[in-house]
Amino acid sequence: MIIKIRHQTEYSFSDTVPRLVQSLKLIPSKTKNQNILDWKLSCSNGSLLESHQDALGHKIFNIFNYNFFGKQEIISKGTIETKDTKGIMSCLQDKVNPLCFLRHTFLTKPENEILKLSKNIKKNKDEIKFCHNLNLTVSEAILFKSGSTNNETSAECSLRLGTGVCQDYAHILISLARYFEIPARYVNGYLLEDNSTNKFYTHAWVELYITNLGWVAFDPSHKKCIDEKYVRISCGYDFIDASPIKGVKLNYLGSEELNFKLSINSEQ
């Protein structure tokens, strides 16, 4: 499948920012299931410089601004050729030991609700089946409800609420998998969905590390492994760690507003 994406992110600042540094992880991953046909990053202000490739394979770009005031627009766009590999993430440019992803964070720490959920799951010697069961269990643990949570909502909190969005499903699956000693990580990207409203959003899912198979991508909010309609951008311990844009503002006391425009279309 050929997928075309244009993602525009706009930051508005209420006052002058003495120094603004923004770090970008916006280049799609190079894997067996997706091939970059063309991709371009641009910004409306400042110097956009390629920095390095990190240990997880992200190509990092930085934007530097001094005494900046107004709006900063970052555009990431291009064309990706994808194919369905049943969720198996082959040929990732990843040098990090999977065991590192057993580490919990504030957003994934297992507490009472996660422990209750874990008691409903029977450990299976077949690791592949067990991971599919985990994904299905999480998909039915909460109801999808836009706006019911935010970027600081933990897996535990979303379970107590009983609602959430894709990032909450992802955090719950990560927490549960790590509790059962399965390395798990958060993935940011895009999903081409049947959409009659022309409103598109970024998407989140999870990669679980399965012995003798490697990283396998599960989407608990859609009850399945990823297919050719997904485009992988970045990964990390949780939403915060995997965030594709991070900014540092020095000596700034003003406010900041974030808006975005996203279009996702297929050519075949």
C-alpha atoms as an extended CHARMM CRD file, in Angstrom:
* protein
*
       268  EXT
         1         1  MET       CA              0.0000000000        0.0000000000        0.0000000000  PROA      1               0.0000000000
         2         2  ILE       CA              1.1590000000        3.5600000000       -0.7500000000  PROA      2               0.0000000000
         3         3  ILE       CA              0.3410000000        6.0400000000        2.0400000000  PROA      3               0.0000000000
         4         4  LYS       CA              0.8170000000        9.8130000000        1.7940000000  PROA      4               0.0000000000
         5         5  ILE       CA              1.0550000000       11.8100000000        5.0210000000  PROA      5               0.0000000000
         6         6  ARG       CA              1.2530000000       15.5030000000        5.8260000000  PROA      6               0.0000000000
         7         7  HSD       CA              1.5490000000       16.4410000000        9.5040000000  PROA      7               0.0000000000
         8         8  GLN       CA              1.6980000000       20.1080000000       10.4830000000  PROA      8               0.0000000000
         9         9  THR       CA              2.3800000000       21.0050000000       14.1300000000  PROA      9               0.0000000000
        10        10  GLU       CA              2.0700000000       24.6170000000       15.2640000000  PROA      10              0.0000000000
        11        11  TYR       CA              3.3830000000       26.0560000000       18.5370000000  PROA      11              0.0000000000
        12        12  SER       CA              2.2790000000       29.5390000000       19.6370000000  PROA      12              0.0000000000
        13        13  PHE       CA              4.1570000000       31.4020000000       22.3660000000  PROA      13              0.0000000000
        14        14  SER       CA              2.6450000000       34.2740000000       24.3650000000  PROA      14              0.0000000000
        15        15  ASP       CA              5.9770000000       35.9580000000       25.0290000000  PROA      15              0.0000000000
        16        16  THR       CA              9.5540000000       36.0250000000       23.7600000000  PROA      16              0.0000000000
        17        17  VAL       CA             11.4530000000       32.7700000000       24.2790000000  PROA      17              0.0000000000
        18        18  PRO       CA             15.1220000000       33.5970000000       25.0060000000  PROA      18              0.0000000000
        19        19  ARG       CA             16.2400000000       30.2020000000       23.7350000000  PROA      19              0.0000000000
        20        20  LEU       CA             14.1470000000       27.4480000000       22.1790000000  PROA      20              0.0000000000
        21        21  VAL       CA             15.5120000000       24.0360000000       21.2120000000  PROA      21              0.0000000000
        22        22  GLN       CA             13.1830000000       21.4390000000       19.6380000000  PROA      22              0.0000000000
        23        23  SER       CA             14.2720000000       17.8550000000       19.0520000000  PROA      23              0.0000000000
        24        24  LEU       CA             12.4380000000       15.8850000000       16.3470000000  PROA      24              0.0000000000
        25        25  LYS       CA             11.9240000000       12.1440000000       15.8460000000  PROA      25              0.0000000000
        26        26  LEU       CA              9.6760000000       12.4920000000       12.7920000000  PROA      26              0.0000000000
        27        27  ILE       CA             11.3480000000       10.3140000000       10.1700000000  PROA      27              0.0000000000
        28        28  PRO       CA              9.4890000000        6.9930000000        9.6410000000  PROA      28              0.0000000000
        29        29  SER       CA             11.3270000000        3.8800000000       10.7920000000  PROA      29              0.0000000000
        30        30  LYS       CA             13.1920000000        1.7290000000        8.2930000000  PROA      30              0.0000000000
        31        31  THR       CA             11.7250000000       -1.7550000000        8.6030000000  PROA      31              0.0000000000
        32        32  LYS       CA             10.7280000000       -4.6960000000        6.4320000000  PROA      32              0.0000000000
        33        33  ASN       CA              7.0640000000       -3.6610000000        6.5230000000  PROA      33              0.0000000000
        34        34  GLN       CA              7.5710000000       -0.0300000000        5.4450000000  PROA      34              0.0000000000
        35        35  ASN       CA              9.7700000000        1.6720000000        2.8690000000  PROA      35              0.0000000000
        36        36  ILE       CA             10.2890000000        5.4430000000        2.6990000000  PROA      36              0.0000000000
        37        37  LEU       CA              9.6750000000        6.6230000000       -0.8810000000  PROA      37              0.0000000000
        38        38  ASP       CA             10.1400000000       10.2780000000        0.0350000000  PROA      38              0.0000000000
        39        39  TRP       CA             10.0660000000       12.2670000000        3.2650000000  PROA      39              0.0000000000
        40        40  LYS       CA             10.7700000000       15.8870000000        4.1610000000  PROA      40              0.0000000000
        41        41  LEU       CA             10.9440000000       17.9550000000        7.3450000000  PROA      41              0.0000000000
        42        42  SER       CA             10.6510000000       21.7390000000        7.4470000000  PROA      42              0.0000000000
        43        43  CYS       CA             10.1070000000       24.5250000000        9.9760000000  PROA      43              0.0000000000
        44        44  SER       CA              8.9460000000       28.1230000000        9.6920000000  PROA      44              0.0000000000
        45        45  ASN       CA             11.6040000000       29.5550000000       12.0130000000  PROA      45              0.0000000000
        46        46  GLY       CA             15.1160000000       28.6820000000       13.1280000000  PROA      46              0.0000000000
        47        47  SER       CA             17.8280000000       26.3560000000       11.8980000000  PROA      47              0.0000000000
        48        48  LEU       CA             16.7890000000       22.7430000000       11.2280000000  PROA      48              0.0000000000
        49        49  LEU       CA             19.8800000000       20.5510000000       11.5790000000  PROA      49              0.0000000000
        50        50  GLU       CA             20.3530000000       16.7950000000       11.3740000000  PROA      50              0.0000000000
        51        51  SER       CA             21.9460000000       15.5990000000       14.6130000000  PROA      51              0.0000000000
        52        52  HSD       CA             22.4250000000       11.8290000000       14.8730000000  PROA      52              0.0000000000
        53        53  GLN       CA             20.7790000000        8.4230000000       14.8350000000  PROA      53              0.0000000000
        54        54  ASP       CA             20.0030000000        7.1660000000       18.3380000000  PROA      54              0.0000000000
        55        55  ALA       CA             20.2630000000        3.6070000000       19.6530000000  PROA      55              0.0000000000
        56        56  LEU       CA             16.6090000000        2.9080000000       18.7870000000  PROA      56              0.0000000000
        57        57  GLY       CA             17.1710000000        3.8660000000       15.1560000000  PROA      57              0.0000000000
        58        58  HSD       CA             15.5080000000        7.2980000000       15.2770000000  PROA      58              0.0000000000
        59        59  LYS       CA             17.1000000000        9.8840000000       13.0010000000  PROA      59              0.0000000000
        60        60  ILE       CA             17.2160000000       12.9950000000       15.2120000000  PROA      60              0.0000000000
        61        61  PHE       CA             16.8770000000       16.5740000000       13.9400000000  PROA      61              0.0000000000
        62        62  ASN       CA             17.1460000000       19.7010000000       16.0850000000  PROA      62              0.0000000000
        63        63  ILE       CA             15.7210000000       23.2100000000       15.6210000000  PROA      63              0.0000000000
        64        64  PHE       CA             17.4470000000       26.1690000000       17.3050000000  PROA      64              0.0000000000
        65        65  ASN       CA             15.8270000000       29.5710000000       17.9140000000  PROA      65              0.0000000000
        66        66  TYR       CA             16.9610000000       32.5830000000       19.9460000000  PROA      66              0.0000000000
        67        67  ASN       CA             14.7490000000       35.4200000000       21.2620000000  PROA      67              0.0000000000
        68        68  PHE       CA             11.8410000000       33.8400000000       19.4520000000  PROA      68              0.0000000000
        69        69  PHE       CA              8.3100000000       35.2250000000       19.5220000000  PROA      69              0.0000000000
        70        70  GLY       CA              5.1580000000       34.1300000000       17.7040000000  PROA      70              0.0000000000
        71        71  LYS       CA              4.3940000000       30.8300000000       15.9960000000  PROA      71              0.0000000000
        72        72  GLN       CA              6.6270000000       27.9310000000       15.0920000000  PROA      72              0.0000000000
        73        73  GLU       CA              5.3270000000       25.6020000000       12.3870000000  PROA      73              0.0000000000
        74        74  ILE       CA              6.8890000000       22.1670000000       11.8780000000  PROA      74              0.0000000000
        75        75  ILE       CA              5.8470000000       20.1330000000        8.8340000000  PROA      75              0.0000000000
        76        76  SER       CA              6.5860000000       16.4540000000        8.3290000000  PROA      76              0.0000000000
        77        77  LYS       CA              5.3740000000       14.9770000000        5.0450000000  PROA      77              0.0000000000
        78        78  GLY       CA              6.0620000000       12.2330000000        2.5710000000  PROA      78              0.0000000000
        79        79  THR       CA              5.1350000000        8.9220000000        1.0050000000  PROA      79              0.0000000000
        80        80  ILE       CA              5.5290000000        5.4550000000        2.5020000000  PROA      80              0.0000000000
        81        81  GLU       CA              5.1180000000        2.0450000000        0.8990000000  PROA      81              0.0000000000
        82        82  THR       CA              3.7960000000       -0.4610000000        3.4320000000  PROA      82              0.0000000000
        83        83  LYS       CA              3.0140000000       -4.1730000000        3.5860000000  PROA      83              0.0000000000
        84        84  ASP       CA              1.4140000000       -6.5360000000        6.0700000000  PROA      84              0.0000000000
        85        85  THR       CA              3.9480000000       -8.6710000000        7.9620000000  PROA      85              0.0000000000
        86        86  LYS       CA              1.4340000000       -9.8380000000       10.6050000000  PROA      86              0.0000000000
        87        87  GLY       CA              2.9220000000       -7.4430000000       13.1360000000  PROA      87              0.0000000000
        88        88  ILE       CA              6.4580000000       -8.8720000000       12.9810000000  PROA      88              0.0000000000
        89        89  MET       CA              8.9240000000       -5.9690000000       12.9680000000  PROA      89              0.0000000000
        90        90  SER       CA             11.9130000000       -7.2470000000       11.0130000000  PROA      90              0.0000000000
        91        91  CYS       CA             15.0460000000       -5.2580000000       10.1360000000  PROA      91              0.0000000000
        92        92  LEU       CA             14.6150000000       -2.5360000000       12.7590000000  PROA      92              0.0000000000
        93        93  GLN       CA             17.7510000000       -0.4150000000       13.2160000000  PROA      93              0.0000000000
        94        94  ASP       CA             17.6590000000       -1.0430000000       16.9440000000  PROA      94              0.0000000000
        95        95  LYS       CA             20.7190000000       -1.6130000000       19.1390000000  PROA      95              0.0000000000
        96        96  VAL       CA             18.9990000000       -1.5860000000       22.5490000000  PROA      96              0.0000000000
        97        97  ASN       CA             18.7380000000       -4.8240000000       24.5190000000  PROA      97              0.0000000000
        98        98  PRO       CA             15.0120000000       -5.7360000000       24.6910000000  PROA      98              0.0000000000
        99        99  LEU       CA             15.3440000000       -6.4130000000       28.4380000000  PROA      99              0.0000000000
       100       100  CYS       CA             15.6530000000       -2.6440000000       28.9400000000  PROA      100             0.0000000000
       101       101  PHE       CA             11.9420000000       -2.4770000000       28.1370000000  PROA      101             0.0000000000
       102       102  LEU       CA             11.0090000000       -4.3660000000       31.2870000000  PROA      102             0.0000000000
       103       103  ARG       CA             11.5320000000       -1.0930000000       33.1390000000  PROA      103             0.0000000000
       104       104  HSD       CA              8.3830000000        0.6510000000       34.3420000000  PROA      104             0.0000000000
       105       105  THR       CA              7.6930000000        4.3770000000       34.2860000000  PROA      105             0.0000000000
       106       106  PHE       CA              5.1630000000        6.5500000000       36.0960000000  PROA      106             0.0000000000
       107       107  LEU       CA              2.7170000000        6.0400000000       33.2220000000  PROA      107             0.0000000000
       108       108  THR       CA              3.0680000000        2.2390000000       33.1870000000  PROA      108             0.0000000000
       109       109  LYS       CA              3.6890000000        1.3190000000       36.8270000000  PROA      109             0.0000000000
       110       110  PRO       CA              1.4790000000       -1.6600000000       37.8080000000  PROA      110             0.0000000000
       111       111  GLU       CA             -0.7070000000       -0.9150000000       40.8100000000  PROA      111             0.0000000000
       112       112  ASN       CA             -4.0330000000       -2.2620000000       42.1370000000  PROA      112             0.0000000000
       113       113  GLU       CA             -6.0610000000       -2.1000000000       38.9110000000  PROA      113             0.0000000000
       114       114  ILE       CA             -3.3090000000       -3.6510000000       36.8030000000  PROA      114             0.0000000000
       115       115  LEU       CA             -2.8340000000       -6.4040000000       39.3910000000  PROA      115             0.0000000000
       116       116  LYS       CA             -6.5960000000       -7.1140000000       39.3680000000  PROA      116             0.0000000000
       117       117  LEU       CA             -6.5390000000       -7.3580000000       35.5870000000  PROA      117             0.0000000000
       118       118  SER       CA             -3.5420000000       -9.6970000000       35.6800000000  PROA      118             0.0000000000
       119       119  LYS       CA             -5.4690000000      -12.2020000000       37.7910000000  PROA      119             0.0000000000
       120       120  ASN       CA             -7.8920000000      -12.7260000000       34.8930000000  PROA      120             0.0000000000
       121       121  ILE       CA             -5.0780000000      -13.9390000000       32.6610000000  PROA      121             0.0000000000
       122       122  LYS       CA             -3.7020000000      -17.4640000000       32.6560000000  PROA      122             0.0000000000
       123       123  LYS       CA             -0.0130000000      -17.8120000000       31.8520000000  PROA      123             0.0000000000
       124       124  ASN       CA              0.4740000000      -19.7680000000       28.6350000000  PROA      124             0.0000000000
       125       125  LYS       CA              3.6610000000      -21.6080000000       27.6500000000  PROA      125             0.0000000000
       126       126  ASP       CA              2.9740000000      -20.5410000000       24.0640000000  PROA      126             0.0000000000
       127       127  GLU       CA              4.3580000000      -17.0030000000       24.2210000000  PROA      127             0.0000000000
       128       128  ILE       CA              2.7520000000      -15.9300000000       20.9500000000  PROA      128             0.0000000000
       129       129  LYS       CA             -0.7340000000      -16.9860000000       22.0510000000  PROA      129             0.0000000000
       130       130  PHE       CA             -0.1700000000      -15.4250000000       25.4510000000  PROA      130             0.0000000000
       131       131  CYS       CA              0.7190000000      -12.0520000000       23.9050000000  PROA      131             0.0000000000
       132       132  HSD       CA             -2.4000000000      -12.1890000000       21.7210000000  PROA      132             0.0000000000
       133       133  ASN       CA             -4.4460000000      -12.9360000000       24.8490000000  PROA      133             0.0000000000
       134       134  LEU       CA             -2.8910000000       -9.9450000000       26.6120000000  PROA      134             0.0000000000
       135       135  ASN       CA             -3.7900000000       -7.7210000000       23.6750000000  PROA      135             0.0000000000
       136       136  LEU       CA             -7.3830000000       -8.9610000000       23.6360000000  PROA      136             0.0000000000
       137       137  THR       CA             -7.7240000000       -8.5870000000       27.4100000000  PROA      137             0.0000000000
       138       138  VAL       CA             -6.5770000000       -4.9660000000       27.2720000000  PROA      138             0.0000000000
       139       139  SER       CA             -8.8250000000       -4.1970000000       24.2980000000  PROA      139             0.0000000000
       140       140  GLU       CA            -11.8210000000       -5.1140000000       26.4580000000  PROA      140             0.0000000000
       141       141  ALA       CA            -10.5670000000       -3.5400000000       29.7040000000  PROA      141             0.0000000000
       142       142  ILE       CA            -11.6970000000        0.0330000000       28.9530000000  PROA      142             0.0000000000
       143       143  LEU       CA            -14.0280000000        1.8380000000       26.5530000000  PROA      143             0.0000000000
       144       144  PHE       CA            -12.6790000000        4.1930000000       23.9010000000  PROA      144             0.0000000000
       145       145  LYS       CA            -13.7410000000        7.7550000000       24.7130000000  PROA      145             0.0000000000
       146       146  SER       CA            -12.0620000000       10.8160000000       23.2160000000  PROA      146             0.0000000000
       147       147  GLY       CA            -11.1000000000       13.5180000000       25.6790000000  PROA      147             0.0000000000
       148       148  SER       CA            -11.5460000000       11.3620000000       28.7720000000  PROA      148             0.0000000000
       149       149  THR       CA             -7.8100000000       11.2740000000       29.5400000000  PROA      149             0.0000000000
       150       150  ASN       CA             -4.7140000000       13.3750000000       28.8560000000  PROA      150             0.0000000000
       151       151  ASN       CA             -0.9740000000       12.9490000000       28.2670000000  PROA      151             0.0000000000
       152       152  GLU       CA             -0.3380000000       12.5270000000       31.9980000000  PROA      152             0.0000000000
       153       153  THR       CA             -2.9370000000        9.7830000000       32.5610000000  PROA      153             0.0000000000
       154       154  SER       CA             -1.3090000000        6.5560000000       33.7320000000  PROA      154             0.0000000000
       155       155  ALA       CA             -2.3770000000        3.0150000000       32.8870000000  PROA      155             0.0000000000
       156       156  GLU       CA             -3.6440000000        2.6210000000       36.4410000000  PROA      156             0.0000000000
       157       157  CYS       CA             -5.7320000000        5.8090000000       36.2420000000  PROA      157             0.0000000000
       158       158  SER       CA             -7.3190000000        4.9670000000       32.8830000000  PROA      158             0.0000000000
       159       159  LEU       CA             -8.3340000000        1.5510000000       34.2320000000  PROA      159             0.0000000000
       160       160  ARG       CA             -9.9950000000        3.2320000000       37.2200000000  PROA      160             0.0000000000
       161       161  LEU       CA            -11.8100000000        5.6000000000       34.8650000000  PROA      161             0.0000000000
       162       162  GLY       CA            -12.8330000000        2.7540000000       32.5800000000  PROA      162             0.0000000000
       163       163  THR       CA            -12.2390000000        4.9040000000       29.4960000000  PROA      163             0.0000000000
       164       164  GLY       CA             -9.3740000000        6.1720000000       27.3980000000  PROA      164             0.0000000000
       165       165  VAL       CA             -7.8590000000        6.5970000000       23.9520000000  PROA      165             0.0000000000
       166       166  CYS       CA             -5.1870000000        4.7140000000       22.0170000000  PROA      166             0.0000000000
       167       167  GLN       CA             -2.3280000000        5.8720000000       24.2490000000  PROA      167             0.0000000000
       168       168  ASP       CA             -4.1800000000        4.5770000000       27.3250000000  PROA      168             0.0000000000
       169       169  TYR       CA             -4.7440000000        1.1620000000       25.7490000000  PROA      169             0.0000000000
       170       170  ALA       CA             -1.0390000000        1.1420000000       24.9110000000  PROA      170             0.0000000000
       171       171  HSD       CA              0.0480000000        2.0380000000       28.4430000000  PROA      171             0.0000000000
       172       172  ILE       CA             -2.1790000000       -0.6660000000       29.9470000000  PROA      172             0.0000000000
       173       173  LEU       CA             -0.8070000000       -3.3350000000       27.6120000000  PROA      173             0.0000000000
       174       174  ILE       CA              2.7660000000       -2.2230000000       28.3200000000  PROA      174             0.0000000000
       175       175  SER       CA              2.1650000000       -2.3290000000       32.0820000000  PROA      175             0.0000000000
       176       176  LEU       CA              0.5440000000       -5.7480000000       31.9370000000  PROA      176             0.0000000000
       177       177  ALA       CA              3.1860000000       -7.2400000000       29.6330000000  PROA      177             0.0000000000
       178       178  ARG       CA              6.0650000000       -5.9810000000       31.7790000000  PROA      178             0.0000000000
       179       179  TYR       CA              4.3130000000       -7.3710000000       34.8590000000  PROA      179             0.0000000000
       180       180  PHE       CA              4.4850000000      -10.7750000000       33.1440000000  PROA      180             0.0000000000
       181       181  GLU       CA              8.1620000000      -10.1040000000       32.2950000000  PROA      181             0.0000000000
       182       182  ILE       CA              7.5950000000       -9.5120000000       28.5890000000  PROA      182             0.0000000000
       183       183  PRO       CA              9.5760000000       -6.5230000000       27.2270000000  PROA      183             0.0000000000
       184       184  ALA       CA              7.1340000000       -3.9320000000       25.9180000000  PROA      184             0.0000000000
       185       185  ARG       CA              7.4240000000       -0.5030000000       24.3520000000  PROA      185             0.0000000000
       186       186  TYR       CA              5.2070000000        2.3480000000       23.1980000000  PROA      186             0.0000000000
       187       187  VAL       CA              5.0120000000        3.1870000000       19.4980000000  PROA      187             0.0000000000
       188       188  ASN       CA              3.9410000000        6.4420000000       17.8690000000  PROA      188             0.0000000000
       189       189  GLY       CA              2.7690000000        6.5780000000       14.2890000000  PROA      189             0.0000000000
       190       190  TYR       CA             -0.1350000000        6.8710000000       11.9030000000  PROA      190             0.0000000000
       191       191  LEU       CA             -3.0850000000        4.6680000000       11.0130000000  PROA      191             0.0000000000
       192       192  LEU       CA             -5.0210000000        4.9590000000        7.7700000000  PROA      192             0.0000000000
       193       193  GLU       CA             -8.6170000000        4.4430000000        8.9010000000  PROA      193             0.0000000000
       194       194  ASP       CA            -11.9250000000        4.5990000000        7.0550000000  PROA      194             0.0000000000
       195       195  ASN       CA            -12.7430000000        8.2170000000        7.7760000000  PROA      195             0.0000000000
       196       196  SER       CA            -15.6930000000       10.1330000000        6.3360000000  PROA      196             0.0000000000
       197       197  THR       CA            -15.0280000000       13.2510000000        8.4430000000  PROA      197             0.0000000000
       198       198  ASN       CA            -11.5030000000       13.9870000000        7.1220000000  PROA      198             0.0000000000
       199       199  LYS       CA            -10.3280000000       14.3750000000       10.7210000000  PROA      199             0.0000000000
       200       200  PHE       CA             -7.1000000000       12.4760000000       11.3180000000  PROA      200             0.0000000000
       201       201  TYR       CA             -5.0590000000       11.8770000000       14.4590000000  PROA      201             0.0000000000
       202       202  THR       CA             -1.7300000000       10.3080000000       15.3040000000  PROA      202             0.0000000000
       203       203  HSD       CA             -1.9930000000        6.7700000000       16.6510000000  PROA      203             0.0000000000
       204       204  ALA       CA             -0.3000000000        4.6760000000       19.3290000000  PROA      204             0.0000000000
       205       205  TRP       CA              0.2560000000        0.9590000000       19.7200000000  PROA      205             0.0000000000
       206       206  VAL       CA              2.6810000000       -1.4670000000       21.4010000000  PROA      206             0.0000000000
       207       207  GLU       CA              5.5690000000       -3.7220000000       20.4710000000  PROA      207             0.0000000000
       208       208  LEU       CA              6.1120000000       -6.8670000000       22.5680000000  PROA      208             0.0000000000
       209       209  TYR       CA              9.3380000000       -8.8430000000       22.4250000000  PROA      209             0.0000000000
       210       210  ILE       CA              8.7010000000      -12.5310000000       21.7680000000  PROA      210             0.0000000000
       211       211  THR       CA             11.5010000000      -15.0630000000       22.1320000000  PROA      211             0.0000000000
       212       212  ASN       CA             12.8600000000      -16.3370000000       18.7830000000  PROA      212             0.0000000000
       213       213  LEU       CA             10.5630000000      -13.9640000000       16.8960000000  PROA      213             0.0000000000
       214       214  GLY       CA             11.5990000000      -10.4840000000       17.9800000000  PROA      214             0.0000000000
       215       215  TRP       CA              9.4600000000       -7.3730000000       18.2800000000  PROA      215             0.0000000000
       216       216  VAL       CA              5.8080000000       -7.8770000000       17.3130000000  PROA      216             0.0000000000
       217       217  ALA       CA              3.4020000000       -4.9280000000       17.0460000000  PROA      217             0.0000000000
       218       218  PHE       CA             -0.0290000000       -5.1620000000       18.7120000000  PROA      218             0.0000000000
       219       219  ASP       CA             -2.7920000000       -2.5570000000       18.6250000000  PROA      219             0.0000000000
       220       220  PRO       CA             -5.0620000000       -3.1450000000       21.6440000000  PROA      220             0.0000000000
       221       221  SER       CA             -7.4310000000       -0.3250000000       20.6690000000  PROA      221             0.0000000000
       222       222  HSD       CA             -8.1970000000       -2.2570000000       17.4440000000  PROA      222             0.0000000000
       223       223  LYS       CA             -7.8550000000       -5.8220000000       18.8150000000  PROA      223             0.0000000000
       224       224  LYS       CA             -5.1920000000       -6.9160000000       16.3220000000  PROA      224             0.0000000000
       225       225  CYS       CA             -1.5860000000       -6.8430000000       15.1790000000  PROA      225             0.0000000000
       226       226  ILE       CA             -0.6620000000       -3.9710000000       12.9120000000  PROA      226             0.0000000000
       227       227  ASP       CA             -0.9810000000       -4.3570000000        9.1370000000  PROA      227             0.0000000000
       228       228  GLU       CA             -0.2500000000       -2.3730000000        5.9650000000  PROA      228             0.0000000000
       229       229  LYS       CA             -2.3770000000        0.5820000000        7.1360000000  PROA      229             0.0000000000
       230       230  TYR       CA              0.1050000000        1.5390000000        9.8830000000  PROA      230             0.0000000000
       231       231  VAL       CA              3.1760000000        3.7800000000        9.6200000000  PROA      231             0.0000000000
       232       232  ARG       CA              5.7340000000        3.5690000000       12.4540000000  PROA      232             0.0000000000
       233       233  ILE       CA              7.5110000000        6.7690000000       13.5180000000  PROA      233             0.0000000000
       234       234  SER       CA              9.0280000000        6.4400000000       17.0030000000  PROA      234             0.0000000000
       235       235  CYS       CA              9.1550000000        4.2450000000       20.0920000000  PROA      235             0.0000000000
       236       236  GLY       CA             10.0770000000        4.4390000000       23.7810000000  PROA      236             0.0000000000
       237       237  TYR       CA              9.1980000000        3.3790000000       27.3150000000  PROA      237             0.0000000000
       238       238  ASP       CA              5.8900000000        5.3020000000       27.2220000000  PROA      238             0.0000000000
       239       239  PHE       CA              4.1140000000        8.2660000000       25.5940000000  PROA      239             0.0000000000
       240       240  ILE       CA              6.5560000000       10.8140000000       27.0110000000  PROA      240             0.0000000000
       241       241  ASP       CA              9.6950000000        8.8810000000       26.0600000000  PROA      241             0.0000000000
       242       242  ALA       CA              8.4400000000        8.1290000000       22.5400000000  PROA      242             0.0000000000
       243       243  SER       CA              7.1910000000       11.6680000000       21.8540000000  PROA      243             0.0000000000
       244       244  PRO       CA              8.2280000000       12.6780000000       18.3040000000  PROA      244             0.0000000000
       245       245  ILE       CA              8.7530000000       16.3480000000       19.2390000000  PROA      245             0.0000000000
       246       246  LYS       CA             10.3830000000       17.5040000000       22.4780000000  PROA      246             0.0000000000
       247       247  GLY       CA             11.2030000000       21.0980000000       23.3300000000  PROA      247             0.0000000000
       248       248  VAL       CA             13.3520000000       22.9360000000       25.8440000000  PROA      248             0.0000000000
       249       249  LYS       CA             12.6240000000       26.5980000000       26.6310000000  PROA      249             0.0000000000
       250       250  LEU       CA             15.2140000000       28.4900000000       28.6610000000  PROA      250             0.0000000000
       251       251  ASN       CA             14.2130000000       31.3770000000       30.9560000000  PROA      251             0.0000000000
       252       252  TYR       CA             10.6420000000       31.3630000000       29.6220000000  PROA      252             0.0000000000
       253       253  LEU       CA              7.6590000000       32.1090000000       31.8690000000  PROA      253             0.0000000000
       254       254  GLY       CA              4.9590000000       32.5900000000       29.2300000000  PROA      254             0.0000000000
       255       255  SER       CA              2.3250000000       30.1790000000       27.9500000000  PROA      255             0.0000000000
       256       256  GLU       CA              2.4030000000       27.8200000000       24.9810000000  PROA      256             0.0000000000
       257       257  GLU       CA             -0.3970000000       26.5730000000       22.7170000000  PROA      257             0.0000000000
       258       258  LEU       CA             -0.2740000000       23.5340000000       20.4520000000  PROA      258             0.0000000000
       259       259  ASN       CA             -2.3470000000       22.8900000000       17.3110000000  PROA      259             0.0000000000
       260       260  PHE       CA             -2.0030000000       20.4330000000       14.4650000000  PROA      260             0.0000000000
       261       261  LYS       CA             -3.3100000000       19.5170000000       11.0260000000  PROA      261             0.0000000000
       262       262  LEU       CA             -2.9550000000       15.9850000000        9.7100000000  PROA      262             0.0000000000
       263       263  SER       CA             -3.8970000000       14.3320000000        6.4390000000  PROA      263             0.0000000000
       264       264  ILE       CA             -3.4510000000       10.6290000000        5.6220000000  PROA      264             0.0000000000
       265       265  ASN       CA             -4.3590000000        9.2330000000        2.2070000000  PROA      265             0.0000000000
       266       266  SER       CA             -3.7130000000        6.0660000000        0.2400000000  PROA      266             0.0000000000
       267       267  GLU       CA             -2.8230000000        5.8320000000       -3.4400000000  PROA      267             0.0000000000
       268       268  GLN       CA             -3.8790000000        2.2180000000       -3.8560000000  PROA      268             0.0000000000
